Every structure is written in structure tokens, then in C-alpha cells.
Amino acid sequence: MIGSVGVGGAHPVRVQSMTTSDTQDIDATVRQSIALAEVGCEIVRITAPNVPAARCLREIRTRFNAAGFGHVPLVADIHFLPSAAMEAVEHVEKVRVNPGNYADKKRFAVREYTDADYRRELERLHESFSPLVRRCRELGRAMRIGTNHGSLSDRIMNRYGDTPEGMVESALEFLRIARDNGFHDMVLSMKASNPKVVIQAYRLLVERMAAEDMHYPLHLGVTEAGDGEDGRIKSAIGIGSLLFDGLGDTIRVSLTEDSVYEIPVAQAIVRKAMSLWRENASPVSLGTERDDLDPYHFQRRSIRPVELAPGTRVASDQPPRVLVRAAEGTHDLADIAQALRKARATMKETPLEGLLVQVEGAAAASHLLASAAVHADVVGLLVLERSPAWDAETIAGLPSVSTVPRIGFLGEFAPADATSVRDFIRACAARGATPFVSLTPEAVAPLARALDGDDTPAWIATLSTGTQPEDEHAIGTWRRLVDALKRHDLRVPLWIRNTRETAVAHEPAFLSRLLEASILTGALLCDGIGDLVSVETEPDLVRSTRLAYNVLQGAGARISKTEFVACPSCGRTLFDLQTTTQRIREKTGHLKGVKIAIMGCIVNGPGEMADADFGYVGGAPGRINLYVGKNCVQYNIPQAEADQRLIDLIREHGKWLDPDPIPEEPAPV
């Protein structure tokens, strides 16, 4: 219980956020707390970076109560100072401590810790942390042990590195101290800016807690997610996929936007995940003895390469490819080709690599093949789907169009009809086409028997997310499919298709489609599954293509633009994060593959920039520190000069490219 709000057990998933004002500006902090509560924030967090700020929490709590929000608990966010925590615990319902910073060392020092050294450090930690634990127990307060990937202590970094294992051990050290003191009102979090790290760390935490008979609620979040569509996608991948697997009790979406905008996104992620979740369906574990997928460490699934089109190869060492579905009833590609040519300049880094079109019969297929020949410059791969399924005779009878770079056929067969699948694969290969087979886990064994001893041409398997029976866990079906393919040594590529949107009442349509694609496709990509993707719920061709690429980027599976790691504002922030992020994005957003971190202060900045190329960090009011990786290379730059100095730094390291000129609009005729 956090005040009167229950977290975990049978309670609903709770949504929370954080104020961005200076905590010592009591009026502003109360206003923001009220604004958050009014839009549905169930738990409000406020930073308490020092003792004077922590003292202000008493008056903030009093005024918040007077405004009619006594039922909404307040949380003090503590990083470095036990003294601030001891003051804050007197006034609010919960205290969050960062185990990497709280009474611990974080100087990025490299040293060897002997077992004796490590024990002494833990004894020192026990002595420093226990007073807060005991006071929480006396006052009936709750506590969150909030691990951040970017702020692990030197002790953890030197023994475990900045790994999910290190994050989990950092939390467990503090959790064991709390249990030694008889305190159990705790929530735990494993936050990172990389959704893959988030997913792995929470899974590992649950496994490790279960081994020690610990069963505490989880606070989920992807920290420094950024803003706009990218921030929503990364949050949905990290948070939504965990909720979908039954993990998570309270969430915070960290956007570089006003915090009131985080609440509807968080609520939408919870609604979407819960609409997809099936209470009695097994999620199906990864990591069986037959499976080459590890739930705690990312590894791309090994596949047999397939050449889709000239210059477009599907393989384990290649990024996932993007296919797009044409609107139902498409009989000619002229309009699609025109739209693609018009968007060609803006889609240079996000090309449509394959077009899926449904046809009714051989005549329609022949017409589309002829149309594709005319528009071969923008339609590199044309995949034809037919219902009922293709048969070998029909495929053999279609006209050969040599000017089309590549043709594919998508077939869906009954699970037991393995002979037809084998004949379909052979017929496609005979005419130089790529076979795509819609495959259920149950169909793998009979198909493997039909192909046994056969010199089988390359083919691609697919399964639609969101189309399983009501009692089936969508990602669990994919895990069963991967496991079945592994058992029968079928290293075929997998095409992830989002084909049906699970409607949620009153949800904006595009946000609903974005969240579903992010949760389902993103979860699979973060587990190393998926070699082609398509988001077929988005009707607009160009938007569908961009959404697929953005999901790939959010999952770290394919980089098509600059990656921004931008923290949300809080009371520690030393500059306006929103305007700064937008300004830097406008100047550097064309640098494909460059990762830039924009951090309001140094609490998590250097650590969260562990895999960033460059960092822009608030060092003091009006002053910026610039980083290359974790290393600060320029200190205390006036903010007015910092943008240009960042560009100069990127240029100095050979990663700057001048942006392409904006094409001129054609003169009116």
C-alpha cells in the first residue's frame, strides 16, 4: 500500500508520473501535482535532491490535501543524499531510492574488488541504508528500489558491468538489507533507455526474486524514451511487452513532454496490453533445451539466407526488411507507384522493400504482374496473396515478367496439408519466385516430414500477430512456432505480420495501431525473432512504411535515422528539455545511425549515454557539458554556444554529413 493506493496483487496496474518544477517552488509543484491528478495520475513523484527541497514536501502535501487530493500518494525521488531521504520520509507516502547513487560510489573508477572488499562495501551500505528502512517501517511508508541502467555504482560496474545482471544485483543488495530489517513494503524497477535491456532486466529480476522467495511488485518504465512517436513506441515496446507477459504492477511513461501528456499514453498502453492479454493462456517460455533464444540475453535467431530482390537480402546479419500491404481491391499499381515516387526523397532511408497485394485469381495476378513491370523502379518485390491458397498449377501458368526484379507468392494452407505446401514451394522456385508460407506451430512437424530428404528451395514462414484464437497468447504462439522450427532444424526466415487491430474503446485510431504494432512486433524483435515486418493495420501506405521502420528503430533492430535519448523533465533539470530536444533534432536529425543523448542533469546522464555517440548534458544553470560516450570532453559551455559546439564535435569525430537540400516545389503550370 502506498498511502491508500494498492499496488500489486489483485489491484489494477497503476499509472504514475513526476512533476518537473523546482521542488522549492511550492506553488508551482502543487499546481503540477494537481494537474497530474486531474488527468488520472494515481501516484505523483517529486524530486528531493537535497534537504531544503525535502522539507518543502510537508507544505506540498498539506496544500495538495487541501485541494482535495489527499487520496493521491506523493513519492519523494532521492538519488544521492540519505539526509534528504530521512527528511522526505516524514512527509510523503513513499520514498524512491536509486541504489546506484544512494550512499554509494559512482566515479567510473576501474578497480578490482576482492570478495573481502565487496563484503566491506556491503557492510558500509547496510549501515547507511538501514536507518531509512527502519524509519519507513515505523511510519508505514512504502519504498521503491529504483535501479537505473545509467547509474550503477562503481562496485556493481566493476563486477558485473552495465548489464541486466548488474542492474538486478544492485537492487537485490538493497532488497536484502530491507528484509534483514523486517521491511517488505517495497516496489522494484529496472529502468533503461534501451527496451531490450529493460525487458531482459525485469525478467531476470523476477527469476532471481523467485529463487529467493521474494514476490514484490514491479514498477515498469523505459527511461529517457524521448518525445513524439518515437517516445511512445519505445515505451510501448518495453512496458507493453512486459505487461503482455504478465509482469508489471505500476508504470510511468517517461516522455520529453509536459508530464500531463504522459498519463493518457500510459493509460493507453495499459488498456492495449490488457486487451491483448489472455488470463488463461500460457505465454510460453523462451530458453528451452531446443531453443537458441535466451530470455535474458539478446541473440538474433539464426536463419538460412534468402535473396528477396537485387540488393535486398534476408539473413541473420542483415536488418529486418519492411513489407507493406496495399489497400484491399488494388488491381493496378499506378497510384501506389505515384505515391512512392512523390515520397521518394523523404523515404530514402525508409524504403518500401516489398509490396503485398491480395488477388482474387489468375487473371488479376497476371494484370498486377504486368503493372509491376511498368513500375519496377519503385516496386522491388511484389508479393501476391490469394484466397483460397495458391496451387502449383496456377503459379506455373502465370506469365513470366522478366523486368520485375522479384515476385513472391503468399500461401495459407491447412496444418495437415503438408504435401500442398511442399508443391507450392517447388512451384514458386521453378518460376524464380520467393515462397511465403503462413504457418502454425502445429503445421511444422508434418511439413518437416514432407520436406525430409528434399533439396528444398529457400522459403519464408509467416504468422499474423493478433489473429490467434481467443485463448491463445499471441507472442506465445510465435514462441511455439520458433521452438517447433528449431526442433525440426528449419532455419527459415520469419515475417512478422500485424494484420488485425484489437479495438479499445475511445482510443485514437493511430495511437491504437501504433501501440499494438509496438507491443507485438517489438516484443518479438527484442527476443531476436523476426526477419521481415509489416504493419498492415495502418491504411496509408507511406505512414505504414514509416511506422514499421520506427518500430524497428525503437526495438534497436534497424536504425534508419538519428537516435535520440532524451530524459523527461524533473526538478533537477537545468534547461528546457523540450525546446532543446526539438532544436537539436532539427539540426542533427538527418544523421542516420548517430545516437545523441540529451540530459537535463548529471544524475543519470553519463550512464545512460553508455551506448550513445555524443551527449548534451546540463552541468550547471545555463551551462552545458558535452560528452563523447561516457567521457566529458567539454565543460561549462554557455548554452547559447552549445548546439554549434555539439555539431563541431560530431564533425570532428567524422560522423557529420551536411543535410540534403530541400527539393524545390515545381512551379505551377
Steps between C-alpha positions, in 0.01 A plus 500: 500500500623846404280708723152379404605376154573130465766379255542137396287198581146539373524879465486653152816620329562846648605798287740760633717795397728770638493876544756706306513814714766603750372332816581810706253692284213365706224678307619361164548149639151493653350627174676227302400232752135608471520505119639146499235371739224661294601305186509168684848474652458261794843555661696829473879508536697811598877535501673571829863558405597655833372559853341844434302350210398203716372737771271663242315170461315565829336816366444344157318206662290737714391713202442195280269362770318832529437494124311172542774253402580341834430162341784540246833393653818702457842344445835663576764432236841462666832443330810591697421621852383278788437821695246614239331159514477510880328838480269406209374180664335709770268671252404267212361151454791350310871556442683394185871434533745435218731221621778614269516845656363471853794513741710329237792576274461583132818649362549262206811375679650177369627266770489139609276424798611195696230304678614662825483848343152424372381382842635814665315715246176314573551545874547874447188505284302312767597759757408794272169363371355338811392824678272591207358147487423500871335844481284386205389201705420716806295752298327249272663644188570312179827497308607448142843365429542661160796367304615699197717347230679834477592542867641175632760531775871447441479181707232353272660630180835343580355161586205474256534785251200702383301183437156371600681277750662808655168684516331208675780446750502873579132479600533170685780638720260767629205262511689258724588782740133598520398140571770474769323794667159334472373745238297375202293790363713527189470542126790439260591644159764427235504803269711562190467695178545180297179288497698177452694569820176588681330175398800281584560669837141466624484136392826427678386689811183289523699179453752601768230615744312173455819307581522691830124475572448871438176620342497879481308722255671641192506862384555497122656772288727579207699799615618774264253373236489838322198673353235467229443174318845365586449544875162327484637209297798437730275519806246261350771251402663493843195541724230343283685180420569438871137566594397265220708226665336567837779708657442846643278667760554874451648694208645837411543613139802735484446746215689820425168683512287664769437224752120526468540355150665189644181389676271434199785314328560285808128431533482405131795259534333330796165475318664364186713244686203385705279475191758269341568297815325169558475397866507124441744499208857390557757755377733205415848537643809569297822316565398134475770243436415511128480872467785732403317800652601623846245707696778683686750570218421620151600273213363519149346174378720321247337459155570379149554805272245590232551746213180702474607737224826642363672662799233383745608194694338336801761353733608493865760768434252727319241733657135393483334595171183709471198388300179699456150381416309672220140602560238231442372503144829620345501392133767733363818641649493840326364696798730323746802561279409868467474539879835325547672716240359813663630391841830366367713786638359469850508118494861464389600341832166320546427333167210267437681172434201290404134553412233247598186495284203267535360364173185305420632276223747439221365779275541763773847367578602523133378861483697594813815335366474710184440814710799420720721474192413860412575622852800284580699808607295533822360148549806286562312197633136421425342236725166364378257352751202296385205361682443207463864400506723485195546166334807399304313486167371858525845635590658314207238646262560866588690707242870551549594866531875531486509876564359458852797466739328243721165328557374321810190293569334477840313177568286395794429130541328266742747373767481143371537589132878469499518354150331807351746725685794302362360521146433872546861564606630307200266678255611842626865408468446363147389841379764690699257626765533508880252276686340647815314242710252591774586241763363398839713317758291186447579501126877486545538128575300368200671752273843393625409139419382598150826688437723229650783412266378758252735762360252769608531843339522801731166610646365738765253419779247744638238524771261788561511660846163565655319229301538212743200339671358684799672265746844533338776735612609672175872511581479153651385366162808651339722348768344159433556548127867589551544203731336263249719628216809457715405142591467408134809696391302733271703822504254692288464879532191628682272781384314677784162620375276736699171431327225578747453782749352410837255784546501693828203728564560875457866449398631726221535273198861573408620477864319167536667359188839638604481344847385160373774482237757611758395246762463197273772561242732670748478213749601249232782715364643547851510120532697462176197385298405657168673546165225689316225720647178659379248721679186424302256676733610846381309580177731773367788345305766757592397518868494121518856488368624766743326338795668167425841668486431692821409178681819339369701799624326498839589133544858564391455262205562744216626858513363730230545843662672677785433338836418743781520403867322787676396500864170635626508825693511499879594740777872422446497609135728794420352606164175474301520144373209520259616799297863388517416150376295639212773746407774236499273261309450762227877545464614136527196287409648408160799314648400138448648267760630774732371479859474826693408521870336817634503502880376767737754422773783263589301260722443239229657680206848346469369149567203514266743621234688173526412407142441853368753660269462852636343660804357845575467527880402777739803563721382820674230762440557637149802274449535182293749214513567309178586132502642243264360175637542514877788745484442870556717682247374860536388657829281798589424621148255791488171354380482755215816341354429137584300398189773609261771350721311168489489513119873581493566203730301266274693633199831457683422131553414445133127444547363822356329517162349813353123459462360449151358819349124529525357430151327798346131477431431491125374828361125505436409435138 
